[in-house]
Amino acid sequence: MVQQQPLLEGRNVTKYFGGLAAVHHVDFAVYPGEIVGLVGPNGSGKTTLFNCLSRILPINEGEIYFKGKNITHAKPYQVAHMGLARTFQVIRVYRKMTVLQNMLISRQWRGEGILKMLRPSSKATHERARQLLDFLLLGHLMHEPAGHLSGGQRRLLEIGMALMPDPDIILLDEATSGINPTLIETIKDRIRQLNRQEGKTFLLIEHNIDFISDLCSRVYVLDFGEKLAEGTPEEIKNNPAVIEAYFGAE
């Protein structure tokens, strides 16, 4: 059997801030069609790793590959154009623009300059935005300013914006943080549908272990910037080193 090539791969990824290693010699791989979790205590380096993968931060050592291509020195807009999308721990939407305008501008923004962003959107782009908003249960709010939405609705909008360019992989940074349980179930259901019906690949940072357990086939655990463990959700939940990292030794 031919070994499948990872869609996103990090080899020996290391990132220093001053003399502190926020991410230290981390190896990982996400394969096409997977939903993979990235967990760890606060300050373990999860968001720093996301920032390295999406090329927001340069790395000090190691290499990053996407679709088999070395993107270690690529710019964020270049990897976005290749099909890597992400959300942020702190929700980023244009609060004074309407929900629909947020979707449209995210489709046009592919690192091609502000003039490209300001051109009228095509009929097909409008239709895709409306379909995604309906899918995310936001269609009835498309003409509302994004600032009028609840935190959970803004999170769904941010996910919709990430989906507009039809990426191959979506990196979600704490998609359920501060969200009410009903909307958490909606987010979970939509991720599952996108994965099963459209083959979308996801890498998720999460503190909600139940959310990770329900969705992910594999989980990586970071602690103090190093990979502490890797395995199925059940293996991770029963791993003594992981339990100690989260709760401390008895």
C-alpha positions as CSV (number, residue, x, y, z in Angstrom):
1,M,0.0,0.0,0.0
2,V,1.3,3.5,-1.0
3,Q,1.7,5.7,2.1
4,Q,-0.5,8.8,1.8
5,Q,1.2,12.1,1.8
6,P,0.4,14.5,4.6
7,L,-1.6,17.5,3.6
8,L,0.1,19.6,6.3
9,E,3.4,18.5,8.0
10,G,5.8,20.0,10.4
11,R,9.3,18.7,10.9
12,N,11.3,19.7,14.0
13,V,9.3,23.0,14.2
14,T,10.9,25.3,16.7
15,K,10.1,28.9,17.6
16,Y,12.0,31.0,20.1
17,F,10.9,34.3,21.7
18,G,14.1,35.6,23.1
19,G,15.7,32.7,25.0
20,L,12.3,30.9,25.5
21,A,11.3,28.0,23.2
22,A,7.6,28.5,22.7
23,V,7.5,25.5,20.3
24,H,10.4,23.1,20.6
25,H,11.3,20.4,18.0
26,V,7.6,19.5,17.2
27,D,6.9,16.9,14.5
28,F,3.4,16.3,13.4
29,A,1.3,15.5,10.3
30,V,-2.3,16.1,9.2
31,Y,-3.6,13.9,6.4
32,P,-6.3,14.7,3.8
33,G,-9.8,14.2,5.2
34,E,-8.8,14.1,8.9
35,I,-10.1,16.1,11.8
36,V,-7.1,16.4,14.2
37,G,-7.1,18.0,17.6
38,L,-4.3,20.0,19.2
39,V,-4.6,20.3,23.0
40,G,-2.6,21.3,26.0
41,P,-2.6,23.5,29.1
42,N,-2.6,27.3,28.8
43,G,0.8,28.5,27.5
44,S,1.8,25.2,26.0
45,G,2.4,26.7,22.6
46,K,-0.7,25.8,20.6
47,T,-1.5,29.2,19.2
48,T,2.2,29.9,18.5
49,L,2.3,26.6,16.5
50,F,-0.8,27.8,14.5
51,N,0.9,31.1,13.8
52,C,3.9,29.2,12.5
53,L,1.9,26.9,10.3
54,S,0.0,29.8,8.8
55,R,3.3,31.7,8.3
56,I,2.3,34.6,10.5
57,L,5.4,33.8,12.5
58,P,8.8,32.7,11.1
59,I,10.3,29.6,12.7
60,N,13.9,29.4,14.0
61,E,14.4,25.7,13.2
62,G,12.6,23.0,11.2
63,E,10.5,22.9,8.1
64,I,6.8,23.1,7.2
65,Y,5.2,21.4,4.2
66,F,1.7,21.9,2.7
67,K,0.6,19.7,-0.2
68,G,4.1,18.4,-0.4
69,K,5.6,21.8,-0.9
70,N,8.0,23.4,1.5
71,I,6.3,26.6,2.8
72,T,8.8,27.3,5.5
73,H,9.6,30.7,4.0
74,A,6.2,31.5,2.4
75,K,4.1,34.5,3.2
76,P,0.7,34.2,4.9
77,Y,-1.2,35.3,1.8
78,Q,0.8,32.7,-0.3
79,V,-0.3,29.7,1.9
80,A,-3.8,31.1,2.0
81,H,-3.8,31.2,-1.8
82,M,-2.6,27.5,-1.8
83,G,-5.7,26.5,0.3
84,L,-4.9,26.9,4.0
85,A,-7.4,29.0,6.0
86,R,-7.5,29.7,9.7
87,T,-9.5,31.4,12.5
88,F,-8.1,33.2,15.5
89,Q,-8.5,32.8,19.3
90,V,-9.9,36.3,19.4
91,I,-12.7,36.5,16.8
92,R,-11.8,38.7,13.9
93,V,-14.7,40.0,11.9
94,Y,-15.4,43.5,10.4
95,R,-17.9,44.6,13.0
96,K,-19.2,47.7,11.1
97,M,-19.7,45.7,7.9
98,T,-22.7,43.5,7.3
99,V,-22.5,39.8,7.7
100,L,-22.7,39.4,3.9
101,Q,-20.1,42.0,3.3
102,N,-17.7,40.1,5.6
103,M,-18.2,37.0,3.6
104,L,-17.7,38.7,0.3
105,I,-14.5,40.5,1.3
106,S,-13.0,37.3,2.6
107,R,-13.6,35.6,-0.8
108,Q,-11.9,38.4,-2.7
109,W,-8.9,38.8,-0.3
110,R,-6.3,36.4,-1.6
111,G,-3.2,38.7,-1.2
112,E,-3.9,40.4,-4.4
113,G,-4.1,44.0,-3.2
114,I,-6.8,46.3,-1.8
115,L,-8.1,47.3,-5.3
116,K,-9.0,43.6,-5.9
117,M,-11.0,43.6,-2.6
118,L,-13.0,46.7,-3.6
119,R,-14.2,45.3,-7.0
120,P,-17.8,44.2,-7.2
121,S,-18.3,40.6,-6.3
122,S,-19.6,38.2,-9.0
123,K,-23.0,36.6,-8.9
124,A,-21.3,33.2,-8.1
125,T,-19.5,34.7,-5.2
126,H,-22.7,36.2,-3.8
127,E,-24.4,32.8,-4.2
128,R,-21.6,31.0,-2.4
129,A,-21.7,33.5,0.5
130,R,-25.5,33.1,0.8
131,Q,-25.3,29.3,0.7
132,L,-22.6,29.2,3.4
133,L,-24.5,31.6,5.6
134,D,-27.6,29.4,5.3
135,F,-25.5,26.4,6.1
136,L,-24.2,28.2,9.2
137,L,-27.7,29.3,10.3
138,L,-26.8,33.0,9.6
139,G,-28.7,33.6,6.4
140,H,-31.5,35.6,8.2
141,L,-28.8,37.9,9.6
142,M,-26.8,38.6,6.3
143,H,-27.8,42.3,6.2
144,E,-27.1,42.9,9.9
145,P,-23.8,44.5,11.0
146,A,-21.4,41.8,12.2
147,G,-21.1,43.8,15.5
148,H,-24.7,43.1,16.3
149,L,-24.2,39.3,16.4
150,S,-23.7,37.3,19.5
151,G,-20.2,35.9,20.2
152,G,-21.3,32.5,19.0
153,Q,-22.7,33.9,15.8
154,R,-19.6,35.9,15.2
155,R,-17.6,32.7,15.6
156,L,-19.8,31.0,13.0
157,L,-19.3,34.0,10.7
158,E,-15.5,33.7,11.1
159,I,-15.7,30.1,10.1
160,G,-17.8,31.0,7.1
161,M,-15.2,33.6,6.1
162,A,-12.5,31.0,6.3
163,L,-14.6,28.7,4.1
164,M,-15.3,31.3,1.4
165,P,-12.1,30.7,-0.6
166,D,-12.9,26.9,-0.5
167,P,-9.7,25.9,1.4
168,D,-8.3,22.4,1.6
169,I,-7.6,22.7,5.4
170,I,-9.0,24.9,8.0
171,L,-7.2,25.7,11.3
172,L,-9.7,26.6,14.0
173,D,-8.2,28.2,17.1
174,E,-10.6,27.6,20.1
175,A,-13.8,27.7,18.0
176,T,-15.9,27.0,21.1
177,S,-14.4,29.5,23.6
178,G,-17.1,31.5,25.3
179,I,-19.8,30.0,23.2
180,N,-23.1,28.7,24.6
181,P,-23.8,24.9,24.4
182,T,-26.4,25.1,21.7
183,L,-24.1,26.9,19.3
184,I,-21.2,24.6,20.2
185,E,-23.4,21.7,19.0
186,T,-24.1,23.7,15.8
187,I,-20.3,24.3,15.2
188,K,-19.6,20.6,15.9
189,D,-22.3,19.5,13.5
190,R,-21.2,21.8,10.7
191,I,-17.5,20.7,11.0
192,R,-18.6,17.1,10.8
193,Q,-20.8,17.8,7.7
194,L,-18.0,19.7,6.0
195,N,-15.6,16.8,6.7
196,R,-17.9,14.0,5.6
197,Q,-19.7,15.6,2.7
198,E,-17.0,17.9,1.2
199,G,-13.8,16.2,2.5
200,K,-12.6,19.2,4.3
201,T,-9.6,18.7,6.6
202,F,-9.5,20.4,10.0
203,L,-6.9,21.0,12.7
204,L,-8.5,22.2,15.9
205,I,-7.1,23.9,19.0
206,E,-9.5,23.2,21.8
207,H,-9.8,23.1,25.6
208,N,-13.2,21.4,25.3
209,I,-12.1,17.7,25.5
210,D,-15.6,16.4,24.8
211,F,-15.7,18.5,21.6
212,I,-12.3,17.0,20.6
213,S,-13.4,13.5,21.5
214,D,-16.6,13.7,19.4
215,L,-14.9,15.0,16.3
216,C,-11.2,14.0,16.1
217,S,-9.6,10.8,15.0
218,R,-6.2,11.8,16.3
219,V,-5.0,14.3,18.9
220,Y,-1.6,15.9,19.6
221,V,-0.8,17.2,23.1
222,L,1.7,20.1,23.7
223,D,3.2,20.9,27.0
224,F,5.8,23.7,27.5
225,G,6.2,23.9,23.7
226,E,7.0,20.2,23.2
227,K,4.9,17.3,21.9
228,L,3.9,15.4,25.0
229,A,1.7,12.7,23.4
230,E,-0.1,11.7,20.2
231,G,-3.0,9.2,19.8
232,T,-6.7,8.7,19.7
233,P,-8.9,10.8,22.0
234,E,-9.4,7.8,24.2
235,E,-5.6,7.1,24.4
236,I,-5.0,10.8,25.2
237,K,-7.6,11.0,28.0
238,N,-6.1,7.9,29.7
239,N,-2.4,9.0,29.2
240,P,-0.8,9.5,32.7
241,A,1.6,12.2,31.3
242,V,-1.3,14.1,29.8
243,I,-3.3,13.9,33.0
244,E,-0.4,15.2,35.0
245,A,0.2,18.0,32.6
246,Y,-3.5,19.2,32.9
247,F,-4.1,18.4,36.6
248,G,-0.7,18.0,38.2
249,A,0.7,15.0,40.0
250,E,-1.3,13.6,42.9
